């Protein structure tokens, strides 16, 4: 009887586990059809209170004489500036390129939204100052790897206290120069291709803390401006099956200290995004601004990280559907965002985005 009792208990536990897994599976699919209620959206885009920006990444030279400058509904441009560009030596800053872009946009009645780069997705480019790559900062950066184990770029050691301190000083200097001038500033996405196996100094818990410290430094530097942390995925967990509370805590912390939250890749049919960034936005109430970026590939339902994505052959000029109305409706009503950042990717920006926003 004792062994029979043990067997029953084990069987009962297994059933609970299977049932729990099944519930998680169902929970993972809860937003699969959410986009369908917006299939009727059309151009021109429905009126909204969203501030629309064009994302130029590091192609800042494209700002000049661009057609978006004449579109009233587009508030301005989001431009990426690397840490390396702005701090050429330890404690020595050069913000001239930001100043130039700010003044040019301002002269056309447009705003600048800064994206600060400390991670790259190119193994040949490191986005941090050379002085950080030393023993004093434990190397300063570490390699990012994709799911196949191939090096795909670099990221600052956001979890290293000395690196955090230097990053906070950069933010402080930026705040002194541009506080009250630029529309806002955001930190790059939280998703990184790093683990304890690739960098022994890394831990998921330390990384969460590092992200929060950077958010706090950002808020202190720009107390009244729009500040935002792109929080999409966190290493060490995968929602909803393996929820360690990392991403949820970042969203709670942003709401707590007044830092907005957002993410790249508006993928309304991709379960990964639906269970992370998009779920975090949809399932909670926020007083801080939310933002979503439509980035490379999103105009045809892909991301730049997709293995089957090839920009040179995926343009589909004749048969593709214009997803911009659906993207906008989903962001406005399902996510309730305050900001949308439309990547300047051709031919989609000119053929799809501009006709939907340029209604004058």
C-alpha positions as CSV (number, residue, x, y, z in Angstrom):
1,X,0.0,0.0,0.0
2,X,2.9,2.4,0.7
3,X,4.3,2.0,-2.8
4,X,0.8,2.3,-4.3
5,X,0.4,5.6,-2.4
6,X,3.7,6.9,-3.7
7,X,2.7,6.0,-7.3
8,X,-0.6,7.8,-6.9
9,X,1.1,10.9,-5.6
10,X,3.7,10.9,-8.4
11,X,0.9,10.4,-11.0
12,X,-1.0,13.2,-9.5
13,X,2.0,15.5,-9.6
14,X,2.7,14.6,-13.2
15,X,-0.9,15.4,-14.1
16,X,-0.6,18.8,-12.5
17,X,2.6,19.5,-14.4
18,X,1.1,18.4,-17.7
19,X,-2.0,20.5,-17.0
20,X,0.1,23.5,-16.0
21,X,2.2,23.1,-19.2
22,X,-1.0,22.9,-21.2
23,X,-2.3,26.1,-19.6
24,X,1.0,27.8,-20.4
25,X,0.7,26.7,-24.0
26,X,-2.8,28.2,-24.2
27,X,-1.6,31.3,-22.5
28,X,1.2,31.6,-25.0
29,X,-1.4,31.8,-27.8
30,X,-3.7,34.2,-26.1
31,X,-3.0,37.1,-28.4
32,X,-2.5,35.2,-31.7
33,X,-5.7,36.6,-33.2
34,X,-5.6,40.1,-31.6
35,X,-4.6,41.8,-34.8
36,X,-7.6,40.5,-36.7
37,X,-9.9,43.2,-35.2
38,X,-7.8,45.8,-37.0
39,X,-7.8,44.3,-40.4
40,X,-10.2,46.9,-41.6
41,X,-7.8,49.8,-41.0
42,X,-7.0,51.9,-44.0
43,X,-5.0,55.0,-45.1
44,X,-5.0,57.8,-44.4
45,X,-4.3,56.8,-40.8
46,X,-7.1,57.4,-38.2
47,X,-6.6,60.5,-36.2
48,X,-4.7,60.0,-32.9
49,X,-2.6,61.6,-30.2
50,X,0.5,59.6,-31.1
51,X,3.7,61.4,-31.8
52,X,5.1,59.9,-35.0
53,X,8.9,60.0,-35.6
54,X,11.0,58.7,-38.5
55,X,13.8,56.4,-37.3
56,X,17.0,57.0,-39.3
57,X,19.3,54.8,-37.1
58,X,22.8,56.2,-37.8
59,X,22.0,57.5,-41.3
60,X,21.7,61.0,-40.0
61,X,22.8,62.5,-43.3
62,X,19.4,61.5,-44.8
63,X,17.6,64.1,-42.6
64,X,18.6,66.9,-44.9
65,X,15.9,68.0,-47.3
66,X,13.8,64.9,-46.6
67,X,10.2,64.9,-47.6
68,X,9.1,64.1,-44.0
69,X,10.1,67.7,-43.0
70,X,7.0,68.9,-44.9
71,X,4.6,66.4,-43.3
72,X,2.7,68.0,-40.4
73,X,1.7,64.7,-38.8
74,X,5.4,63.6,-38.3
75,X,6.8,65.2,-35.2
76,X,10.4,64.7,-36.0
77,X,13.3,62.2,-36.3
78,X,14.8,59.6,-34.1
79,X,18.5,59.3,-34.6
80,X,21.0,56.8,-33.1
81,X,24.3,58.1,-31.6
82,X,26.9,55.7,-30.3
83,X,28.6,56.2,-27.0
84,X,31.9,56.0,-28.9
85,X,30.9,59.0,-31.1
86,X,30.0,61.2,-28.1
87,X,32.9,60.4,-25.6
88,X,36.1,60.5,-27.6
89,X,38.3,60.3,-24.5
90,X,37.5,59.5,-20.9
91,X,35.5,62.4,-19.6
92,X,35.8,64.4,-22.8
93,X,32.6,64.8,-24.8
94,X,31.7,66.0,-28.2
95,X,28.0,66.5,-28.9
96,X,28.4,68.5,-32.1
97,X,26.6,66.0,-34.3
98,X,23.6,66.0,-32.0
99,X,23.6,69.8,-31.9
100,X,23.8,69.9,-35.7
101,X,20.8,67.6,-36.1
102,X,18.8,69.3,-33.3
103,X,19.3,72.8,-34.9
104,X,18.5,71.5,-38.4
105,X,15.3,69.8,-37.3
106,X,14.3,72.8,-35.1
107,X,14.7,75.1,-38.1
108,X,12.0,73.0,-39.8
109,X,9.7,72.9,-36.8
110,X,10.6,69.3,-36.0
111,X,11.9,67.5,-32.9
112,X,14.8,65.3,-32.2
113,X,14.5,62.0,-30.3
114,X,17.9,60.6,-29.3
115,X,18.6,56.9,-29.3
116,X,21.8,56.1,-27.3
117,X,23.8,53.2,-28.7
118,X,25.9,51.0,-26.4
119,X,25.3,47.7,-28.3
120,X,25.9,46.8,-31.9
121,X,24.8,44.1,-34.3
122,X,27.9,44.1,-36.4
123,X,31.0,42.2,-35.2
124,X,33.2,44.7,-36.9
125,X,31.9,47.7,-35.0
126,X,32.2,48.4,-31.2
127,X,30.0,51.2,-30.0
128,X,31.8,52.2,-26.8
129,X,34.9,54.4,-26.2
130,X,38.3,52.8,-26.5
131,X,39.2,53.5,-22.9
132,X,36.5,51.2,-21.7
133,X,38.1,48.2,-23.4
134,X,40.6,47.7,-20.6
135,X,41.2,45.7,-17.5
136,X,39.9,48.6,-15.3
137,X,36.4,48.0,-16.8
138,X,36.8,44.2,-17.2
139,X,37.0,44.7,-20.9
140,X,34.1,47.1,-21.1
141,X,32.2,45.1,-23.7
142,X,31.4,41.5,-24.5
143,X,30.5,39.7,-27.7
144,X,26.9,39.1,-28.6
145,X,26.0,35.7,-30.1
146,X,22.9,34.7,-32.1
147,X,20.9,31.5,-31.5
148,X,23.3,29.6,-33.7
149,X,26.3,30.6,-31.6
150,X,27.6,33.0,-34.3
151,X,29.1,36.3,-33.1
152,X,26.8,39.1,-34.2
153,X,28.0,42.2,-32.4
154,X,29.1,43.8,-29.1
155,X,27.4,45.2,-26.0
156,X,28.6,47.3,-23.2
157,X,28.8,45.4,-19.9
158,X,25.7,47.0,-18.5
159,X,26.0,44.9,-15.4
160,X,29.5,46.2,-14.5
161,X,29.4,48.9,-11.8
162,X,32.3,50.8,-13.3
163,X,30.8,50.8,-16.8
164,X,27.5,51.9,-15.3
165,X,29.2,54.8,-13.7
166,X,30.7,56.0,-16.9
167,X,27.4,55.6,-18.7
168,X,25.7,57.6,-16.0
169,X,28.2,60.4,-16.5
170,X,27.6,60.4,-20.2
171,X,23.8,60.8,-19.6
172,X,24.5,63.6,-17.1
173,X,26.5,65.5,-19.6
174,X,23.9,65.0,-22.3
175,X,21.2,66.2,-19.9
176,X,23.1,69.4,-19.2
177,X,23.4,70.1,-22.9
178,X,20.0,69.1,-24.3
179,X,17.6,69.0,-21.4
180,X,14.4,70.9,-22.4
181,X,15.5,70.9,-26.1
182,X,15.1,67.4,-27.5
183,X,11.8,65.6,-27.5
184,X,13.3,62.7,-25.7
185,X,16.0,60.0,-25.3
186,X,15.8,56.3,-25.2
187,X,18.2,53.5,-24.3
188,X,18.6,50.5,-26.6
189,X,16.8,47.3,-26.3
190,X,17.3,45.0,-23.3
191,X,17.6,41.9,-25.5
192,X,21.2,40.8,-25.8
193,X,23.0,37.7,-27.0
194,X,25.0,37.1,-23.8
195,X,25.0,34.4,-21.1
196,X,27.2,33.3,-18.3
197,X,28.7,30.7,-20.7
198,X,29.8,33.4,-23.1
199,X,30.9,35.9,-20.4
200,X,31.7,34.6,-16.9
201,X,31.0,38.0,-15.3
202,X,27.4,38.0,-16.5
203,X,24.3,36.9,-14.5
204,X,20.7,37.5,-15.4
205,X,20.0,39.1,-12.0
206,X,23.0,41.4,-12.3
207,X,21.8,42.4,-15.7
208,X,18.3,43.3,-14.5
209,X,19.9,45.5,-11.8
210,X,22.2,47.1,-14.4
211,X,19.3,47.9,-16.7
212,X,17.4,49.6,-13.8
213,X,20.5,51.6,-12.7
214,X,20.8,52.9,-16.3
215,X,17.1,53.8,-16.3
216,X,17.5,55.7,-13.0
217,X,20.5,57.6,-14.4
218,X,18.6,58.5,-17.5
219,X,15.7,59.9,-15.5
220,X,18.1,61.9,-13.3
221,X,19.7,63.4,-16.3
222,X,16.4,64.2,-18.1
223,X,13.9,64.7,-15.2
224,X,11.2,66.3,-17.3
225,X,11.9,65.1,-20.8
226,X,10.5,61.9,-22.5
227,X,12.8,59.1,-21.4
228,X,12.4,55.5,-22.5
229,X,13.9,52.1,-22.1
230,X,13.4,49.7,-24.9
231,X,12.5,46.5,-22.9
232,X,11.7,43.6,-25.2
233,X,13.4,40.4,-24.0
234,X,15.6,39.6,-21.0
235,X,18.3,36.9,-21.0
236,X,17.6,34.1,-18.6
237,X,13.9,33.8,-19.1
238,X,11.3,33.2,-21.9
239,X,7.7,34.1,-21.4
240,X,5.3,32.6,-20.6
241,X,6.9,29.3,-19.9
242,X,10.0,30.4,-18.0
243,X,8.9,33.7,-16.2
244,X,11.6,34.8,-13.7
245,X,10.0,38.2,-13.4
246,X,12.9,40.0,-15.0
247,X,11.0,41.8,-17.8
248,X,8.0,42.4,-15.6
249,X,10.2,44.1,-13.0
250,X,11.7,46.4,-15.6
251,X,8.3,47.5,-16.7
252,X,7.2,48.0,-13.1
253,X,10.3,50.0,-12.3
254,X,9.9,52.3,-15.3
255,X,6.4,53.1,-14.1
256,X,7.7,53.6,-10.6
257,X,10.4,56.1,-11.5
258,X,8.8,57.8,-14.5
259,X,10.8,56.2,-17.4
260,X,8.8,55.3,-20.4
261,X,8.9,51.8,-21.9
262,X,9.0,50.5,-25.4
263,X,10.6,48.2,-27.8
264,X,11.7,47.5,-31.4
265,X,9.8,45.3,-33.9
266,X,6.0,45.7,-34.0
267,X,5.3,42.1,-34.8
268,X,1.6,41.6,-34.3
269,X,1.7,37.9,-35.4
270,X,5.0,36.8,-33.8
271,X,4.5,34.9,-30.6
272,X,7.8,36.0,-29.1
273,X,6.9,39.7,-29.3
274,X,3.3,39.1,-28.4
275,X,4.3,37.4,-25.1
276,X,7.0,39.9,-24.2
277,X,7.0,43.6,-25.2
278,X,3.4,43.7,-26.6
279,X,1.9,41.8,-23.6
280,X,3.7,44.0,-21.1
281,X,2.2,47.1,-22.8
282,X,-1.3,45.7,-23.3
283,X,-1.8,44.1,-19.9
284,X,-0.9,47.0,-17.6
285,X,-1.9,50.6,-17.1
286,X,0.8,53.2,-17.4
287,X,1.2,56.9,-16.7
288,X,4.6,56.9,-18.4
289,X,4.8,57.1,-22.2
290,X,4.9,53.9,-24.2
291,X,6.6,53.6,-27.6
292,X,6.9,51.1,-30.3
293,X,9.4,51.0,-33.2
294,X,8.6,49.7,-36.7
295,X,12.0,48.5,-37.7
296,X,13.7,46.8,-40.7
297,X,11.6,44.0,-42.1
298,X,8.4,44.9,-40.1
299,X,6.8,46.4,-43.1
300,X,6.5,42.9,-44.6
301,X,6.0,41.0,-41.3
302,X,9.6,40.1,-40.6
303,X,12.5,41.3,-38.5
304,X,16.1,42.1,-39.5
305,X,17.2,39.1,-37.3
306,X,15.2,36.6,-39.3
307,X,17.3,34.0,-41.0
308,X,15.1,34.0,-44.1
309,X,15.0,37.8,-44.3
310,X,17.0,39.3,-47.2
311,X,16.3,43.0,-47.8
312,X,17.5,42.9,-51.4
313,X,15.0,40.3,-52.4
314,X,12.1,40.7,-50.0
315,X,10.7,44.0,-51.3
316,X,7.7,42.5,-53.0
317,X,6.7,45.7,-54.8
318,X,3.7,44.2,-56.7
319,X,2.0,41.6,-54.5
320,X,2.6,42.8,-51.0
321,X,0.0,44.4,-48.8
322,X,0.5,47.8,-47.1
323,X,0.7,46.9,-43.4
324,X,1.0,50.5,-42.2
325,X,-2.7,50.9,-41.4
326,X,-2.8,47.7,-39.4
327,X,0.5,48.4,-37.6
328,X,-0.9,51.8,-36.6
329,X,-4.3,50.6,-35.5
330,X,-2.7,47.8,-33.4
331,X,-0.3,50.2,-31.8
332,X,-3.0,52.8,-31.1
333,X,-5.7,50.7,-29.7
334,X,-4.1,47.4,-28.5
335,X,-0.9,48.9,-27.1
336,X,-2.0,52.5,-26.4
337,X,1.3,54.0,-27.3
338,X,2.3,57.6,-27.1
339,X,5.2,57.3,-29.7
340,X,5.7,55.4,-32.9
341,X,9.1,55.3,-34.6
342,X,8.8,54.4,-38.3
343,X,12.1,53.2,-39.7
344,X,13.3,54.9,-42.9
345,X,13.5,51.7,-44.9
346,X,12.9,52.0,-48.6
347,X,10.9,51.4,-50.7
348,X,8.4,50.9,-47.8
349,X,8.7,54.3,-46.1
350,X,8.0,56.3,-49.3
351,X,5.4,54.0,-50.8
352,X,3.6,52.9,-47.6
353,X,4.2,55.2,-44.6
354,X,4.3,58.7,-46.2
355,X,1.0,58.3,-48.1
356,X,-0.7,57.3,-44.9
357,X,0.6,60.2,-42.8
358,X,0.9,62.9,-45.4
359,X,-2.8,63.9,-45.5
360,X,-2.4,67.7,-46.2
